Amino acid sequence: MAKFRRRTCIILSLFILFIFSLMMGLKTLRPNTATFGDPFGLDLLPEFRQQTVNLEKKMDSKKSGKINSERNTKNLKSVEIMMKTSKPSEINLEELPPLNYYLHVFYYTWYGNPQFDGKYIHWNHPVLEHWDPRIAKNYPQGRHSPPDDIGSSFYPELGSYSSRDPSVIETHMKQMCSASIGVLALSWYPPDSNDENGEPTDDLVPTILDKAHKYNLKVTFHIEPYRNRDDQNMYKNVKYIIDKYGSHPAFYRYKTKTGNALPMFYVYDSYIVKPEKWANLLTASGSQSVRNTPYDGLFIALLVEEKHKFEILHSGFDGIYTYFATNGFTYGSSHQNWASLKTFCDNYNLLFIPSVGPGYIDTSIRPWNTHNTRNRVNGKYYETALSVALQTHPTLISITSFNEWHEGTQIEKAVPKRTSNTVYLDYRPHKPGLYLELTRKWSEKYSKERANYSLHQQPPVS
């Protein structure tokens, strides 16, 4: 009888463990019908931040110190165990397929270290405090302390690098090339301007262009929401970009159906500016119009909520992108809405550019945001997003991101690393280049499929 009870207990325990594992797996996968727009998620978007505390400004002068990461930190031995950063693997570019200029990737140059910048930049990102003090008190505060404690749940193969390091830029271009990506969308602030945790980076653009050209890559610009952005200074900044960089052979231009080769500008958080302001810049009758001038281009708006569709249309934008790599977080980032968004764009002659990503985890800088984590599932999450995007026959596809390490959306190579109090996530059991390989696979597939449904369109690059 005792033996029977023991066997029953073992079976019951195994069954409970199985059910628990299954529930956790379903939570991380998050189906297309997952809710979006809940109070914890929408705080990440600027128009909602205006109603709450500006999280990043609040932390600028907060106490510093080593951070115990939320989801990937464990109490290990008191003696720090360090895993040396592996030497970047070489890439044989001659064996790679042609680049796909319909495939874009968002690229960030805001990282710094003492060797090249005199200090760490962005790797020491502050932990952002929740606006509700009752929630905030349950989480750590302060800043990360590189090189071993960085503001990311993953650790780069290149270590806590500087975006100014020429060898880093070169390696990044090689990795993009190996992934058959044709265009990098460079995060851009005007000269002498920067994000709250960074430094000005416009002076890096010439080097980025030169290195990109070496590998036949093209560079477009992802215009960030710099201070007081409006129609007037946007005109000046577009003029600045085209005048200064437009003649470079790596400067990206998209050939429209009418045969015009126009620069492309992704405009992040475009919904912050009122449609009538954008119309001044983006419609032919606008007071600051770029239309039919040397500074005309294709301006791509970020669509977050469904209502933004018609605001984008009235603003005079040429297309939409969805940016966020979190399926279910916003209307635009939800895979189930991409088919209808493509139909809308077709009806109004807009470019549709869905943004796909390998996963999402930002708990190293927003420890209270675990509900928006999307597990990579060894690449399955990424491939699902790419598959859904291809089914819509998109104009272009954008990837979020090459190296946004804070939000865990990077496809850049990452390596295993652990310290005395932190275990970083990695791509095992696969190699550090898993997401570059998957990108190349889907880039080839997209290139072939696009050729079948877009025979009438001209090549996208001049």
C-alpha positions, -999 to +999 in steps of 0.1 A: +000+000+000+028+024+009+045+016-024+013+024-043+010+057-025+046+066-032+041+058-069+009+078-070+027+108-054+055+106-080+031+105-109+010+133-095+041+155-090+053+148-126+019+157-139+018+190-120+053+199-132+042+192-168+012+215-165+033+243-149+059+240-177+031+241-204+015+272-188+049+290-187+056+281-223+022+295-234+027+327-215+060+334-232+047+326-267+018+350-264-007+343-291-019+369-316-050+374-296-031+386-266-044+418-252-025+450-259-027+485-246-029+476-210-017+502-184+018+486-179+025+484-216+014+517-229+036+536-205+064+529-228+049+551-254+055+589-253+019+602-254+011+581-223+043+591-206+031+627-207+004+617-182+029+600-159+064+606-145+091+609-171+109+577-161+143+584-176+146+619-163+137+608-128+166+584-128+193+607-141+204+617-106+194+586-088+218+565-067+243+544-086+255+509-078+254+474-090+220+461-101+206+428-094+189+420-128+152+410-125+146+380-147+182+368-154+199+373-121+206+345-097+225+343-064+256+324-074+289+319-057+305+350-041+335+346-063+328+361-097+329+336-125+339+353-158+335+338-192+359+355-217+343+371-247+349+348-276+368+361-306+344+372-333+341+345-360+352+354-395+327+356-423+335+346-459+316+372-478+323+356-512+301+327-503+271+347-493+240+354-514+232+389-528+220+415-504+183+421-502+176+458-504+140+453-495+151+441-460+160+469-435+174+466-400+173+493-372+208+501-361+220+520-330+253+539-325+248+552-290+271+528-271+304+539-256+333+527-234+363+543-217+387+534-244+370+553-272+346+577-253+363+583-219+334+566-201+307+540-206+276+552-225+243+533-226+258+501-212+254+518-178+218+525-185+197+534-154+170+511-141+138+530-149+115+535-120+078+526-122+056+557-119+035+541-091+056+543-059+038+512-046+052+491-075+085+510-077+095+501-042+095+464-051+123+467-077+160+477-077+171+512-085+204+528-097+225+522-128+243+493-143+281+490-138+299+478-170+317+459-182+303+429-165+270+444-154+253+460-184+218+473-192+208+442-212+196+406-205+220+393-232+258+399-235+274+409-269+301+388-284+320+421-289+317+429-252+307+464-239+319+480-271+320+516-284+301+525-315+331+547-323+354+517-326+362+513-363+367+475-358+332+473-342+316+491-371+334+469-396+323+438-377+287+450-377+287+456-414+301+421-420+274+406-398+246+425-417+261+414-450+263+378-438+225+380-430+217+393-465+204+425-451+206+453-477+198+485-457+206+497-422+182+523-407+205+544-386+191+559-354+197+596-359+195+628-338+205+662-352+240+675-346+246+685-309+215+665-299+211+631-283+189+608-263+187+612-225+213+585-218+237+591-247+259+616-265+256+632-300+265+607-328+259+626-360+297+629-365+297+591-369+276+591-400+304+595-425+322+565-410+290+544-411+285+554-447+320+545-457+320+512-439+286+503-453+297+511-489+326+487-485+301+459-481+276+472-506+251+481-478+229+511-480+221+536-451+188+552-445+178+574-415+156+566-385+148+600-372+143+600-334+120+622-314+145+649-307+135+679-285+109+702-299+106+683-332+081+700-356+076+707-393+100+736-394+130+720-379+122+687-396+126+706-429+160+719-418+171+685-407+160+667-438+178+693-458+209+688-437+209+651-442+204+652-479+229+681-485+256+665-463+251+628-470+229+625-501+258+623-526+275+593-508+272+561-528+259+543-497+230+568-492+198+548-497+172+557-523+140+538-531+128+537-567+091+543-568+066+529-593+070+561-612+108+557-615+118+584-590+147+575-567+139+591-533+155+590-499+136+573-472+131+585-436+116+564-408+101+588-383+100+573-348+071+584-326+056+604-354+022+605-337+035+629-311+034+657-337-001+668-348-012+658-383-016+694-394+020+701-385+032+672-406+009+683-435+029+715-436+059+695-445+046+665-463+018+678-485+023+697-518+004+728-505+021+728-471+039+760-459+072+740-453+066+714-481+094+692-493+073+679-521+087+683-557+118+699-542+154+685-539+144+675-504+115+653-513+115+618-500+096+588-487+085+595-451+075+565-431+053+570-400+052+548-369+017+533-365+009+523-329-028+526-325-055+518-351-067+554-351-032+565-363-041+551-398-061+581-409-039+606-390-009+593-410-030+596-442-040+632-434-004+641-424+009+633-459+032+604-449+042+579-477+039+547-456+038+531-422+061+508-401+053+491-368+087+490-351+079+471-318+090+435-317+064+426-291+034+408-307+003+420-289+019+451-273+003+476-297-023+474-326+005+479-351+029+453-336+002+426-334+007+401-362-030+395-366-035+431-378-008+431-405-031+418-433-057+445-428-030+472-425-015+461-458-050+463-474-054+498-459-020+508-474-028+494-508-061+513-508-044+546-501-011+540-520+010+538-489+041+517-483+035+489-458+066+480-438+059+455-409+087+452-383+097+418-372+119+409-342+135+379-326+120+385-291+117+411-264+130+415-229+137+448-213+137+438-176+174+449-171+162+485-175+124+480-167+123+452-142+085+457-137+078+451-174+080+413-174+045+409-189+058+423-222+086+398-224+085+376-255+106+344-254+127+337-284+119+300-283+152+292-301+143+313-331+107+302-335+093+336-324+114+353-351+105+329-378+068+332-370+069+370-373+088+367-406+063+342-420+033+364-411+051+394-426+058+376-459+021+365-462+011+401-465+033+408-495+048+438-479+066+466-497+096+462-474+104+444-442+121+460-412+139+442-385+138+454-348+167+453-343+204+448-351+216+460-317+190+474-294+204+455-265+184+472-238+151+457-251+166+424-261+156+427-297+191+423-312+201+399-339+238+408-333+259+379-320+255+372-282+276+349-260+271+331-227+283+350-197+279+348-160+292+368-130+288+363-093+253+376-093+242+376-130+236+350-156+230+365-190+207+349-216+222+336-248+213+317-280+223+282-268+220+254-279+226+273-311+257+294-320+261+332-314+252+338-351+218+320-350+197+351-358+220+362-386+216+328-401+178+328-398+177+363-412+197+352-443+174+322-447+143+344-447+159+371-467+165+347-496+129+334-492+115+370-492+136+380-522+123+351-543+087+356-532+088+393-538+101+389-573+070+368-581+044+394-569+064+425-578+076+420-613+062+453-623+082+472-597+116+486-604+147+479-582+147+498-549+182+511-549+200+537-571 
